[in-house]
Amino acid sequence: MGYGLLAGAIAAEIVATTSMKYSDGFSRLVPSLITGAGYLLAFALLAKALRTLEIGTAYAIWSGIGTAAVAAIGAVFLGESMTPAKIAGIVLIIAGVTVLNLGGAH
């Protein structure tokens, strides 16, 4: 249950962050509303997930996957650059989340 809620929180955060790009500095109404609703939903789901998940692990997964996904969306759909340094950073984020998960395994 906790990981399902966390997946929903990650999806909502990705939608919110992507919508923020289209809000044009919160000057466009619909993308701005999607951004606000997405972040509200993301935090609500994350809070519920934390009832059963450890905070360090959950937050690392939430922020790590969100960061990697938004970077990929930026490169694939928004024409942003994907340099070797950015790729290395994403790999390090994923490695860090993996290590945190392995460290908490029983």
C-alpha positions in Angstrom: 0.0 0.0 0.0 2.8 2.4 0.9 4.7 2.0 -2.3 1.5 2.4 -4.3 0.8 5.7 -2.6 4.4 6.7 -3.2 4.1 5.9 -6.9 1.0 8.1 -7.0 2.9 10.9 -5.3 5.8 10.6 -7.7 3.4 10.7 -10.7 1.6 13.8 -9.3 4.9 15.6 -8.7 6.1 14.9 -12.2 2.9 16.3 -13.7 3.0 19.3 -11.4 6.6 20.1 -12.3 6.1 19.6 -16.0 3.0 21.9 -15.8 5.0 24.5 -14.1 7.2 24.8 -17.2 4.0 25.5 -19.2 2.6 28.0 -16.7 5.0 30.7 -18.0 5.9 32.0 -14.6 2.3 31.3 -13.3 0.9 33.7 -15.9 -1.2 31.0 -17.6 -4.2 29.8 -15.6 -4.7 26.2 -16.5 -1.0 25.0 -16.2 -0.8 27.0 -13.0 -3.8 25.3 -11.6 -2.5 21.9 -12.6 0.8 22.7 -10.9 -0.9 23.6 -7.6 -3.2 20.7 -7.7 -0.4 18.3 -8.6 1.8 19.4 -5.7 -1.1 19.2 -3.3 -1.9 15.7 -4.4 1.8 14.7 -4.4 2.3 15.9 -0.8 -1.0 14.4 0.4 -0.1 11.0 -1.1 3.5 11.2 0.2 2.2 12.0 3.7 -0.1 8.9 3.6 2.8 6.7 2.3 4.9 7.8 5.2 2.5 6.0 7.5 4.1 2.7 6.5 7.4 3.7 4.8 10.6 5.1 6.4 10.9 8.8 5.7 14.5 8.7 4.4 13.8 5.9 2.0 10.5 7.3 0.8 11.8 10.8 0.3 14.9 9.5 -1.6 12.7 7.5 -3.9 10.2 10.3 -4.4 12.7 13.0 -5.1 15.2 10.8 -7.0 12.6 9.3 -9.4 10.9 12.6 -9.8 14.2 14.4 -10.6 15.3 11.7 -13.1 11.9 11.6 -14.8 11.6 15.4 -15.1 15.1 15.6 -16.5 14.2 12.9 -19.1 10.9 14.7 -20.0 12.9 17.9 -20.4 15.3 16.3 -22.8 12.8 14.2 -24.8 9.8 16.5 -25.0 11.1 20.0 -24.3 14.3 20.1 -26.2 16.5 20.6 -23.2 20.1 19.4 -23.4 21.2 16.1 -21.9 24.9 16.3 -21.3 27.2 13.6 -20.0 27.4 15.5 -16.7 23.5 15.4 -16.4 23.4 11.8 -17.3 26.1 11.1 -14.6 24.0 13.0 -12.1 20.9 11.0 -12.8 22.9 7.8 -12.5 24.3 8.9 -9.2 20.7 9.8 -7.9 19.5 6.3 -8.9 22.6 4.7 -7.3 21.9 6.7 -4.1 18.3 5.6 -3.9 19.4 2.0 -4.5 21.9 2.2 -1.7 19.4 3.7 0.7 17.0 0.9 -0.1 19.6 -1.8 0.3 20.7 -0.3 3.6 17.2 -0.6 4.9 16.5 -4.1 3.7 15.9 -6.8 6.3 
